């Protein structure tokens, strides 16, 4: 959950667990990727920017944010699809899965 100052730290720890990272050398970079992934989630879900800084993040949205931030980290050189670079569809599959997860908590009003 993002609500409160511990929210980013909790997400950071979950992201590092997902990436199997035990060092803190990339923490600032990872926090930037989390910020970008959260902004994407808020935009995709049609909620105001910064919403998750003051509200609980549903588990499905949290998983999407972690997956997207992991994708950003694994693909940071811009030349590969990250960990699954041998599979050309890996990047597209990541985005498809992220969007499916975010759609579950999307605000559908026009």
ABEGO torsion letter per residue (X at the ends): XABEAAAAAAAAAAAAAAAGBABAAAAAAAAAAAAAAAAAAAAAAGBBBGAAAABBBBAAAAAAAAAAAAAAAAAAAGABAEAAAABAAAAAAAAAAAAAAAAAABBABX
